[in-house]
Structures are given as structure tokens and as C-alpha cells.
């Protein structure tokens, strides 16, 4: 996977943004560590997902590009596939749950994707995709369990290490594990001494349980404000990669996610969605005995309905 990440970086050159790395003396003093925030909320379409989507679509055969692609997503991958398809002139169809954030759905439509809504309580999105592939010959580009998608996501860690050099720790949020497995695989090859931690909401801790037991666990539509991390399980590719390259997994509560998100918005002026704040939450709340370390953190995205954010922030005290 390490070499595939390097190959992906070449495909993404000139297409994906090289997102900024921010640091804050205020945050460092609060957390007791030297923290480097890789701000994927400034990526095209507002999240790291563009990296994997563009890498996967650009690597298709001409025949596959001509027939088009289909995917399923709660929002960010849908937008990423739609934008990558627009740039590469590939027709895209995205299967989206009817409770997905409206801001993400509207963006995917704006990039030109055909939208198919479904009820995640009664219908399996995989079944819808299979039928559409049979009917139209589409190529499936899943949200995380795809080599080119994983490799593309790993370029976020590659850019971070290229910019800041040595790190003691890297914290990455985990839903289906595409970002975590790609970043971990690259980091442990490029910087073996760096400890890689995956972070999940405690109500959506299927990956943590899977990592610690060695047996794949699932969580059906878990109740968390981090809507991008409600994936039911790790994939056939991401599960073994995480077991191989990740050093540990940790969980955080919705309250911890929300207060971290609020801090990023109000003190650092960094707009992230709840899923984007997950990776910083364990450091912000000092859940690990780390002091004086150089720590990289992937802020995965910033696609949030600001009206919903206002409602979430309403009861937080400064």
C-alpha cells in the first residue's frame, strides 16, 4: 500500500489541494503537546474523500469511464465521486440515505451526480448498487474498501509528514477505515517509530472492537453526531490493514466530539464537521498520558450545516 500511496500522489498532483497544516500555541498549551492539524476541511468539496475518489476514477479503464460509476455514501464520498466525475467527465450515480445532511446532498447534486435516495432502516444500499450495476454496467467505487480509494486517502498523511517531518503520534478518525488504513500504511513505512491511533465515537465503536478482538464487529446505524462515521463495519481490505499498521484504537463521547468541534470553531476559527473533530478529541480532553510529544491530527472534513451546528452548540458553555 505504501507504493500505491506514492503513485496516488502523482495522479492527484494538480487536481487535489495540498491542504494546510495549522498549529496553535493555545491548543498546544491546553493539550500539553505540539500538535499539527492537517486541515482536510480545505480539500476540494470540503473533505479528504476527494483524494480517494479522484484516484479511483482516474485509474479506471476508458471502457469503465464511458459506462459510468455508482457509489453509496452518507454524504462526503458522494460529493467526492460527483466532483471527480465532473472533472474527469465520468457519469456518476450516488446512493444516499434519506437522512443524510442536506448540505452534503445538495453539493453532490450541484456537482452533477444522479441521486438515488434510500431508507437505511429498511433497504441495504449494497443491494441497490448491485441492481444498478446489473442494469447499466456501472463500476462500483465504494466509500472505503477499495485499493485506489485507500491509497488516495493515504496521501493526506504523506503530505503531513513531508511538511512537518518526524512525529511521535498520528491520530486519525475511523468510520469504514479508508482514511485510517491508508494513512497508517504510509506512516508506518515512512516513519516506523510513529504511533498511529484510530479514533471512533464510543457509540460507533465497531472498529475498536474489531481491532482489539481480531474479529469483525458491526454496528447498525449507530447513534452519533459524527454522521460520517456511522459506517456499519470495517471492510475486507481496511480491517487487515488496520490490524497490521495501527498501534491502538480509542473512543470518544459525543459530548467530547462536540466540545472539541466548538473549540476549533470559536478559538482556532477552523470550521469542521463533527466527524472532523473526532481525531482531536482524545488530545483535547487529555484521554491519553501524552506530554511534550509531536502529534499529527487529521481533521477529515468541514461539510456541516451551520444551522445544525448552531443548534448543537446552543447548550455549550464557554
C-alpha positions as a Python dict, from the first residue, in 0.01 Angstrom:
ca = {
    (1, 'X'): (0, 0, 0),
    (2, 'X'): (294, 235, 66),
    (3, 'X'): (392, 237, -303),
    (4, 'X'): (27, 279, -408),
    (5, 'X'): (2, 592, -193),
    (6, 'X'): (306, 735, -371),
    (7, 'X'): (150, 651, -709),
    (8, 'X'): (-175, 813, -599),
    (9, 'X'): (6, 1133, -504),
    (10, 'X'): (127, 1163, -863),
    (11, 'X'): (-227, 1125, -1001),
    (12, 'X'): (-358, 1381, -754),
    (13, 'X'): (-89, 1640, -830),
    (14, 'X'): (-262, 1945, -973),
    (15, 'X'): (-609, 1803, -903),
    (16, 'X'): (-630, 1780, -523),
    (17, 'X'): (-544, 2070, -296),
    (18, 'X'): (-234, 2041, -81),
    (19, 'X'): (-422, 2125, 236),
    (20, 'X'): (-268, 2344, 505),
    (21, 'X'): (-115, 2224, 830),
    (22, 'X'): (-208, 2450, 1121),
    (23, 'X'): (-65, 2470, 1469),
    (24, 'X'): (-178, 2675, 1768),
    (25, 'X'): (15, 2779, 2077),
    (26, 'X'): (-317, 2797, 2263),
    (27, 'X'): (-407, 2439, 2168),
    (28, 'X'): (-57, 2314, 2246),
    (29, 'X'): (-68, 2467, 2593),
    (30, 'X'): (-412, 2319, 2657),
    (31, 'X'): (-321, 1967, 2538),
    (32, 'X'): (39, 1964, 2660),
    (33, 'X'): (174, 1853, 2321),
    (34, 'X'): (297, 2002, 1995),
    (35, 'X'): (1, 1939, 1765),
    (36, 'X'): (-10, 1969, 1387),
    (37, 'X'): (-357, 1981, 1234),
    (38, 'X'): (-384, 1853, 876),
    (39, 'X'): (-688, 2051, 761),
    (40, 'X'): (-874, 1837, 510),
    (41, 'X'): (-1174, 2064, 556),
    (42, 'X'): (-992, 2281, 300),
    (43, 'X'): (-974, 1997, 47),
    (44, 'X'): (-1184, 2019, -270),
    (45, 'X'): (-1551, 1952, -183),
    (46, 'X'): (-1457, 2004, 182),
    (47, 'X'): (-1317, 1667, 288),
    (48, 'X'): (-1037, 1415, 239),
    (49, 'X'): (-1271, 1196, 36),
    (50, 'X'): (-1178, 1376, -285),
    (51, 'X'): (-833, 1216, -271),
    (52, 'X'): (-959, 859, -290),
    (53, 'X'): (-1244, 931, -531),
    (54, 'X'): (-1026, 1110, -783),
    (55, 'X'): (-751, 848, -761),
    (56, 'X'): (-1001, 566, -816),
    (57, 'X'): (-1181, 729, -1110),
    (58, 'X'): (-861, 841, -1282),
    (59, 'X'): (-732, 483, -1268),
    (60, 'X'): (-1035, 332, -1447),
    (61, 'X'): (-1011, 191, -1798),
    (62, 'X'): (-1155, 404, -2080),
    (63, 'X'): (-1437, 149, -2116),
    (64, 'X'): (-1531, 176, -1749),
    (65, 'X'): (-1519, 555, -1762),
    (66, 'X'): (-1754, 553, -2060),
    (67, 'X'): (-2016, 344, -1876),
    (68, 'X'): (-2004, 548, -1557),
    (69, 'X'): (-1973, 469, -1188),
    (70, 'X'): (-2200, 418, -890),
    (71, 'X'): (-2134, 453, -521),
    (72, 'X'): (-2312, 479, -185),
    (73, 'X'): (-2236, 732, 83),
    (74, 'X'): (-2377, 932, 373),
    (75, 'X'): (-2254, 1244, 200),
    (76, 'X'): (-1883, 1322, 170),
    (77, 'X'): (-1788, 1034, -58),
    (78, 'X'): (-2097, 1112, -265),
    (79, 'X'): (-1972, 1467, -316),
    (80, 'X'): (-1620, 1345, -388),
    (81, 'X'): (-1730, 1098, -654),
    (82, 'X'): (-1958, 1359, -808),
    (83, 'X'): (-1681, 1620, -829),
    (84, 'X'): (-1419, 1373, -953),
    (85, 'X'): (-1664, 1254, -1217),
    (86, 'X'): (-1730, 1611, -1329),
    (87, 'X'): (-1357, 1680, -1362),
    (88, 'X'): (-1283, 1353, -1542),
    (89, 'X'): (-1605, 1354, -1750),
    (90, 'X'): (-1735, 1032, -1595),
    (91, 'X'): (-2109, 996, -1528),
    (92, 'X'): (-2180, 934, -1159),
    (93, 'X'): (-2471, 794, -961),
    (94, 'X'): (-2472, 809, -581),
    (95, 'X'): (-2696, 613, -346),
    (96, 'X'): (-2761, 831, -41),
    (97, 'X'): (-2961, 766, 280),
    (98, 'X'): (-3266, 988, 309),
    (99, 'X'): (-3141, 1120, 644),
    (100, 'X'): (-2806, 1240, 508),
    (101, 'X'): (-2716, 1605, 583),
    (102, 'X'): (-2889, 1827, 330),
    (103, 'X'): (-2574, 2034, 274),
    (104, 'X'): (-2387, 1724, 154),
    (105, 'X'): (-2672, 1604, -68),
    (106, 'X'): (-2713, 1945, -230),
    (107, 'X'): (-2341, 1962, -305),
    (108, 'X'): (-2338, 1619, -473),
    (109, 'X'): (-2630, 1726, -692),
    (110, 'X'): (-2453, 2051, -771),
    (111, 'X'): (-2151, 1859, -900),
    (112, 'X'): (-2378, 1675, -1143),
    (113, 'X'): (-2439, 1336, -979),
    (114, 'X'): (-2763, 1145, -1021),
    (115, 'X'): (-2905, 1086, -673),
    (116, 'X'): (-3085, 773, -554),
    (117, 'X'): (-3232, 805, -202),
    (118, 'X'): (-3300, 507, 25),
    (119, 'X'): (-3415, 429, 378),
    (120, 'X'): (-3121, 277, 566),
    (121, 'X'): (-3362, 117, 815),
    (122, 'X'): (-3534, -96, 551),
    (123, 'X'): (-3304, -127, 249),
    (124, 'X'): (-2941, -234, 202),
    (125, 'X'): (-2753, 15, -12),
    (126, 'X'): (-2534, -265, -147),
    (127, 'X'): (-2841, -435, -294),
    (128, 'X'): (-2941, -117, -477),
    (129, 'X'): (-2589, -82, -617),
    (130, 'X'): (-2580, -444, -736),
    (131, 'X'): (-2904, -396, -927),
    (132, 'X'): (-2782, -77, -1091),
    (133, 'X'): (-2454, -243, -1192),
    (134, 'X'): (-2651, -530, -1347),
    (135, 'X'): (-2883, -289, -1529),
    (136, 'X'): (-2630, -31, -1653),
    (137, 'X'): (-2280, -180, -1635),
    (138, 'X'): (-2159, 78, -1385),
    (139, 'X'): (-1834, 33, -1194),
    (140, 'X'): (-1874, 42, -816),
    (141, 'X'): (-1641, 280, -631),
    (142, 'X'): (-1720, 207, -264),
    (143, 'X'): (-1655, 466, 8),
    (144, 'X'): (-1356, 294, 166),
    (145, 'X'): (-1300, -73, 79),
    (146, 'X'): (-1112, -18, -248),
    (147, 'X'): (-736, -15, -303),
    (148, 'X'): (-731, 305, -506),
    (149, 'X'): (-958, 482, -258),
    (150, 'X'): (-740, 376, 37),
    (151, 'X'): (-423, 480, -145),
    (152, 'X'): (-569, 820, -229),
    (153, 'X'): (-668, 883, 133),
    (154, 'X'): (-318, 790, 246),
    (155, 'X'): (-179, 1091, 62),
    (156, 'X'): (-310, 1310, 346),
    (157, 'X'): (-55, 1153, 581),
    (158, 'X'): (213, 1168, 312),
    (159, 'X'): (166, 1544, 275),
    (160, 'X'): (162, 1593, 652),
    (161, 'X'): (490, 1408, 705),
    (162, 'X'): (651, 1581, 409),
    (163, 'X'): (570, 1916, 568),
    (164, 'X'): (636, 1863, 940),
    (165, 'X'): (893, 1584, 936),
    (166, 'X'): (911, 1350, 1232),
    (167, 'X'): (606, 1281, 1450),
    (168, 'X'): (569, 1076, 1767),
    (169, 'X'): (197, 1011, 1714),
    (170, 'X'): (-65, 1037, 1441),
    (171, 'X'): (-437, 1048, 1523),
    (172, 'X'): (-691, 963, 1253),
    (173, 'X'): (-1068, 920, 1279),
    (174, 'X'): (-1223, 592, 1167),
    (175, 'X'): (-1553, 504, 1004),
    (176, 'X'): (-1504, 237, 739),
    (177, 'X'): (-1129, 272, 778),
    (178, 'X'): (-1023, 402, 436),
    (179, 'X'): (-852, 713, 572),
    (180, 'X'): (-707, 536, 875),
    (181, 'X'): (-573, 235, 686),
    (182, 'X'): (-422, 446, 407),
    (183, 'X'): (-260, 692, 647),
    (184, 'X'): (-137, 417, 879),
    (185, 'X'): (10, 206, 600),
    (186, 'X'): (203, 503, 463),
    (187, 'X'): (314, 636, 803),
    (188, 'X'): (441, 306, 944),
    (189, 'X'): (654, 258, 632),
    (190, 'X'): (781, 615, 610),
    (191, 'X'): (818, 673, 985),
    (192, 'X'): (811, 337, 1169),
    (193, 'X'): (855, 484, 1517),
    (194, 'X'): (541, 699, 1486),
    (195, 'X'): (249, 556, 1685),
    (196, 'X'): (-76, 559, 1485),
    (197, 'X'): (-406, 582, 1674),
    (198, 'X'): (-752, 539, 1527),
    (199, 'X'): (-1037, 731, 1692),
    (200, 'X'): (-1409, 649, 1693),
    (201, 'X'): (-1726, 769, 1865),
    (202, 'X'): (-1797, 543, 2161),
    (203, 'X'): (-2147, 469, 2028),
    (204, 'X'): (-1999, 360, 1693),
    (205, 'X'): (-1706, 156, 1820),
    (206, 'X'): (-1725, -141, 1583),
    (207, 'X'): (-1373, -81, 1450),
    (208, 'X'): (-1228, -53, 1801),
    (209, 'X'): (-1390, -382, 1900),
    (210, 'X'): (-1272, -542, 1575),
    (211, 'X'): (-917, -416, 1626),
    (212, 'X'): (-892, -535, 1985),
    (213, 'X'): (-1054, -877, 1935),
    (214, 'X'): (-936, -967, 1586),
    (215, 'X'): (-1297, -1047, 1493),
    (216, 'X'): (-1502, -820, 1269),
    (217, 'X'): (-1779, -640, 1462),
    (218, 'X'): (-2069, -443, 1317),
    (219, 'X'): (-2284, -151, 1433),
    (220, 'X'): (-2611, -81, 1253),
    (221, 'X'): (-2674, 294, 1207),
    (222, 'X'): (-2510, 387, 1540),
    (223, 'X'): (-2647, 700, 1715),
    (224, 'X'): (-2368, 957, 1698),
    (225, 'X'): (-2346, 1320, 1589),
    (226, 'X'): (-2046, 1218, 1376),
    (227, 'X'): (-2264, 1121, 1079),
    (228, 'X'): (-1964, 1045, 857),
    (229, 'X'): (-1856, 767, 1094),
    (230, 'X'): (-2179, 567, 1105),
    (231, 'X'): (-2037, 300, 874),
    (232, 'X'): (-2159, -41, 996),
    (233, 'X'): (-1822, -221, 979),
    (234, 'X'): (-1466, -216, 852),
    (235, 'X'): (-1409, -363, 507),
    (236, 'X'): (-1232, -672, 381),
    (237, 'X'): (-932, -456, 287),
    (238, 'X'): (-936, -197, 564),
    (239, 'X'): (-974, -442, 855),
    (240, 'X'): (-645, -630, 796),
    (241, 'X'): (-460, -308, 709),
    (242, 'X'): (-572, -151, 1037),
    (243, 'X'): (-478, -463, 1231),
    (244, 'X'): (-135, -457, 1067),
    (245, 'X'): (-43, -90, 1081),
    (246, 'X'): (-245, 80, 1358),
    (247, 'X'): (-96, 77, 1707),
    (248, 'X'): (-417, 133, 1904),
    (249, 'X'): (-777, 250, 1886),
    (250, 'X'): (-954, 487, 2125),
    (251, 'X'): (-1312, 610, 2155),
    (252, 'X'): (-1461, 948, 2246),
    (253, 'X'): (-1811, 1053, 2351),
    (254, 'X'): (-2043, 1276, 2151),
    (255, 'X'): (-2003, 1542, 2421),
    (256, 'X'): (-1625, 1527, 2378),
    (257, 'X'): (-1659, 1549, 2000),
    (258, 'X'): (-1893, 1846, 2024),
    (259, 'X'): (-1680, 2044, 2271),
    (260, 'X'): (-1371, 1982, 2054),
    (261, 'X'): (-1560, 2096, 1746),
    (262, 'X'): (-1678, 2407, 1932),
    (263, 'X'): (-1319, 2488, 2035),
    (264, 'X'): (-1197, 2451, 1677),
    (265, 'X'): (-1471, 2685, 1551),
    (266, 'X'): (-1454, 2951, 1819),
    (267, 'X'): (-1090, 2962, 1927),
    (268, 'X'): (-896, 2844, 1621),
    (269, 'X'): (-1151, 2958, 1359),
    (270, 'X'): (-1138, 2619, 1187),
    (271, 'X'): (-1479, 2501, 1063),
    (272, 'X'): (-1505, 2123, 1086),
    (273, 'X'): (-1797, 1884, 1092),
    (274, 'X'): (-1843, 1655, 1394),
    (275, 'X'): (-1659, 1368, 1221),
    (276, 'X'): (-1372, 1606, 1150),
    (277, 'X'): (-1328, 1687, 1520),
    (278, 'X'): (-1316, 1323, 1634),
    (279, 'X'): (-941, 1278, 1583),
    (280, 'X'): (-851, 1577, 1800),
    (281, 'X'): (-1096, 1495, 2081),
    (282, 'X'): (-873, 1248, 2275),
    (283, 'X'): (-590, 1501, 2283),
    (284, 'X'): (-813, 1798, 2362),
    (285, 'X'): (-968, 1606, 2653),
    (286, 'X'): (-634, 1456, 2766),
    (287, 'X'): (-761, 1098, 2744),
    (288, 'X'): (-407, 962, 2698),
    (289, 'X'): (-97, 1023, 2913),
    (290, 'X'): (90, 1214, 2642),
    (291, 'X'): (307, 1512, 2726),
    (292, 'X'): (557, 1703, 2517),
    (293, 'X'): (506, 1491, 2205),
    (294, 'X'): (491, 1591, 1838),
    (295, 'X'): (145, 1482, 1729),
    (296, 'X'): (-21, 1490, 1387),
    (297, 'X'): (-401, 1506, 1367),
    (298, 'X'): (-612, 1463, 1054),
    (299, 'X'): (-916, 1694, 1055),
    (300, 'X'): (-1114, 1500, 798),
    (301, 'X'): (-1371, 1749, 672),
    (302, 'X'): (-1585, 2057, 715),
    (303, 'X'): (-1916, 1980, 544),
    (304, 'X'): (-2166, 2075, 811),
    (305, 'X'): (-2499, 2256, 804),
    (306, 'X'): (-2418, 2571, 1001),
    (307, 'X'): (-2779, 2592, 1122),
    (308, 'X'): (-2745, 2244, 1272),
    (309, 'X'): (-2411, 2339, 1421),
    (310, 'X'): (-2577, 2634, 1592),
    (311, 'X'): (-2834, 2401, 1747),
    (312, 'X'): (-2560, 2162, 1862),
    (313, 'X'): (-2357, 2446, 2013),
    (314, 'X'): (-2655, 2609, 2188),
    (315, 'X'): (-2605, 2438, 2523),
    (316, 'X'): (-2224, 2457, 2538),
    (317, 'X'): (-2082, 2692, 2796),
    (318, 'X'): (-1754, 2874, 2721),
}
